[in-house]
Amino acid sequence: MIRVAAVGDIHMGTDSQGVLRPAFETLPDCADLLLLAGDLTRHGTPQEARVVAREVAGLPVPVVAVLGNHDHHDEKPEEVTAILREAGVRVLEGQGTVVEVEGARVGVAGTKGFGGGFVGRSGSEFGEPLMKEFIRYTRRCAEGLGASLRGLAEDGCDVRVALTHFAPVPDTLAGEPLEIYPFLGSYLLAEAIDSAGAELAVHGHAHAGAEHGMTSGGVPVRNVAQPVIRKAFNVYHLQARARTAQPT
C-alpha cells in the first residue's frame, strides 16, 4: 500500500514559519511522500518561498510540488521554483518524477494548469487574441500533463498521480459560486488524465469546494486545498496497479 500525503493552498507568508513543520515531521509515520498542490505562498515573493522551503527542508519523505496562481503573483515563478528546489522539493511543470516506495515506482506528473471551464460551459480558442491565448495556455498545460503521465507509464511506474493546482473536474468545486467555475479549472486537464491514465488526481485552488470527485474516465480526484481538508495534509492509500484511492 502506497501512502500519499497531500495539501495545497497553505499560503505561507513571512509570519508563517513553523506553522506546519511539526505536522510535517510526523509524515514518516503515516506517508511515503508529500504532494504540494500549489498556492504555497501568499504573493509569490522570494521571501515567502524561503519560508516554505524551510518548512519542508530535510523532511525524511520526498516532497513534490506544483506552483499555483498566488506563487505567480510577484512574477518571479522561476525564482520561487529555484528556492524550493534548493530545499529538495521536486517542482513540476509539464514534467514527471518517480518516487521509489518499498519496491514500487510511484510516478507523479505535475502542472499548475489553468482555467477555461468545463464541458458544455467552457471557453474556446475563438475571437480576440487574448481569449485564444487564455485557452491555448490551458491546453498547453494539459498537454504537458498528459505527456508526463504517458512518459511515466513508459518508464514502468506502478502507480501514477496527476498533481495540479487548478481543478480538472467540476465535482470538487461544489460550494464555489457557479460564476467563477471557469476560473477554477478546465475539463482539458481531465481529458489529459483520462487519455494518459492515472490512479489519482490531486488539486487545490477551490477553497470553498468539496474534497471528492471523479473524472468521466473513473480516476478519483481529490481537492486538497487546506481550507477544504482543514488539516496539515490528508493521506490517500493507493494500491499498485489498481485504480483505487481511499482517504484515511
C-alpha positions, 0 to 999 in steps of 0.5 A: 500500500502506497501512502500519499500525503497531500495539501495545497493552498497553505499560503505561507507568508513571512509570519508563517514559519513553523506553522506546519513543520511539526505536522510535517515531521510526523509524515514518516509515520503515516506517508511515503511522500508529500504532494504540494498542490500549489498556492504555497505562498501568499504573493509569490515573493522570494521571501515567502518561498524561503519560508516554505522551503524551510518548512519542508527542508530535510523532511525524511519523505520526498516532497513534490510540488506544483506552483499555483496562481498566488506563487505567480503573483510577484512574477518571479515563478522561476525564482520561487521554483529555484528556492524550493528546489534548493530545499529538495522539493521536486517542482513540476511543470509539464514534467514527471518524477518517480518516487521509489516506495518499498519496491514500487515506482510511484510516478507523479506528473505535475502542472499548475494548469489553468482555467477555461471551464468545463464541458458544455460551459467552457471557453474556446480558442475563438475571437480576440487574441487574448481569449485564444491565448487564455485557452491555448495556455490551458491546453498547453498545460494539459498537454504537458500533463498528459505527456508526463503521465504517458512518459511515466507509464513508459518508464514502468511506474506502478502507480501514477498521480496527476498533481495540479493546482487548478481543478480538472473536474467540476465535482470538487468545486461544489460550494464555489459560486457557479460564476467563477467555475471557469476560473477554477479549472478546465475539463482539458486537464481531465481529458489529459488524465483520462487519455494518459491514465492515472490512479489519482488526481490531486488539486487545490485552488477551490477553497470553498469546494468539496474534497471528492470527485471523479473524472468521466474516465473513473480516476478519483480526484481529490481537492486538497486545498487546506481550507477544504481538508482543514488539516496539515495534509490528508493521506490517500492509500493507493494500491499498485496497479489498481485504480483505487484511492481511499482517504484515511 
